[in-house]
């Protein structure tokens, strides 16, 4: 929100401009790129609909996790799975090799 503006006034102004905002309860937000995952813990997520154009506003604790081919190969070998499964397990475990191997074996 903008400093010095009453939240009710802000909502009223947004409504007049055709902007709708909806808060979304989320536990975690993960943005996956080609080379890494951006993990946002304890997020505050708002869906903003501006005359049919929807966007998300996300704030929270940001961490980055990049998964190397070497890590994928290690997990695949130790858990006796293919590389696709190993990569998925590593992403779910936020790059923690031991956790990924245990999840695949157990």
C-alpha positions as CSV (number, residue, x, y, z in Angstrom):
1,X,0.0,0.0,0.0
2,X,1.0,3.6,-0.4
3,X,2.0,5.5,2.8
4,X,-0.5,8.0,4.1
5,X,-3.5,6.5,2.4
6,X,-6.3,4.8,4.3
7,X,-6.6,1.2,3.1
8,X,-10.4,1.7,2.6
9,X,-9.8,4.7,0.5
10,X,-7.2,2.7,-1.6
11,X,-9.8,-0.1,-2.1
12,X,-12.4,2.5,-3.2
13,X,-10.0,4.1,-5.7
14,X,-9.0,0.7,-7.1
15,X,-12.6,-0.3,-7.5
16,X,-13.3,3.0,-9.4
17,X,-10.4,2.2,-11.7
18,X,-11.7,-1.3,-12.4
19,X,-8.9,-2.9,-10.4
20,X,-9.7,-6.0,-8.2
21,X,-7.3,-7.5,-5.7
22,X,-7.7,-10.9,-4.1
23,X,-5.4,-12.2,-1.4
24,X,-4.3,-15.9,-2.0
25,X,-3.3,-18.0,0.9
26,X,0.0,-19.8,-0.1
27,X,2.5,-21.8,1.8
28,X,5.4,-21.5,-0.8
29,X,5.9,-20.1,-4.2
30,X,8.5,-21.7,-6.6
31,X,9.6,-20.0,-9.8
32,X,11.6,-22.4,-12.0
33,X,14.0,-21.1,-14.6
34,X,16.4,-23.0,-16.9
35,X,19.2,-23.0,-14.4
36,X,17.7,-22.5,-10.9
37,X,14.6,-22.4,-8.8
38,X,13.6,-19.3,-6.8
39,X,11.8,-20.3,-3.7
40,X,9.7,-17.9,-1.7
41,X,8.8,-19.0,1.8
42,X,6.0,-17.5,3.9
43,X,4.7,-15.6,0.9
44,X,2.0,-12.9,0.8
45,X,0.4,-13.4,-2.6
46,X,-2.2,-11.0,-4.2
47,X,-4.0,-11.6,-7.5
48,X,-4.6,-8.3,-9.2
49,X,-7.2,-8.1,-12.0
50,X,-6.9,-4.9,-13.9
51,X,-9.7,-4.9,-16.5
52,X,-9.2,-8.5,-17.4
53,X,-5.4,-8.5,-17.3
54,X,-4.3,-10.6,-14.3
55,X,-1.0,-10.4,-12.5
56,X,0.4,-11.6,-9.2
57,X,2.2,-9.6,-6.5
58,X,4.4,-11.8,-4.3
59,X,6.5,-10.9,-1.3
60,X,8.3,-13.2,1.2
61,X,11.6,-14.8,2.1
62,X,13.5,-15.5,-1.1
63,X,16.1,-18.3,-1.5
64,X,17.6,-19.6,-4.7
65,X,18.4,-23.2,-5.4
66,X,20.5,-24.3,-8.4
67,X,20.7,-28.0,-9.2
68,X,23.8,-29.1,-11.0
69,X,24.1,-32.0,-13.4
70,X,26.6,-33.6,-11.0
71,X,24.0,-33.5,-8.2
72,X,21.4,-35.0,-10.5
73,X,23.7,-37.8,-11.5
74,X,24.6,-38.5,-7.9
75,X,21.0,-38.8,-6.8
76,X,20.1,-40.9,-9.8
77,X,23.0,-43.3,-9.1
78,X,22.4,-43.6,-5.3
79,X,18.6,-44.0,-5.6
80,X,18.8,-46.1,-8.7
81,X,16.4,-43.9,-10.7
82,X,16.6,-42.0,-14.0
83,X,17.9,-38.4,-14.1
84,X,14.4,-37.0,-14.6
85,X,13.2,-38.5,-11.3
86,X,16.4,-37.5,-9.6
87,X,16.0,-33.8,-10.7
88,X,12.4,-33.7,-9.6
89,X,13.3,-35.1,-6.2
90,X,16.1,-32.5,-5.9
91,X,13.8,-29.7,-6.8
92,X,11.2,-30.9,-4.2
93,X,14.0,-31.2,-1.6
94,X,15.3,-27.7,-2.5
95,X,18.7,-29.1,-3.6
96,X,19.3,-31.3,-0.5
97,X,20.9,-34.4,-1.9
98,X,20.3,-36.6,1.1
99,X,16.7,-35.7,1.4
100,X,16.2,-36.3,-2.3
101,X,17.8,-39.8,-2.1
102,X,15.8,-40.7,1.0
103,X,12.5,-39.6,-0.6
104,X,13.2,-41.7,-3.7
105,X,14.2,-44.8,-1.7
106,X,11.6,-44.6,1.0
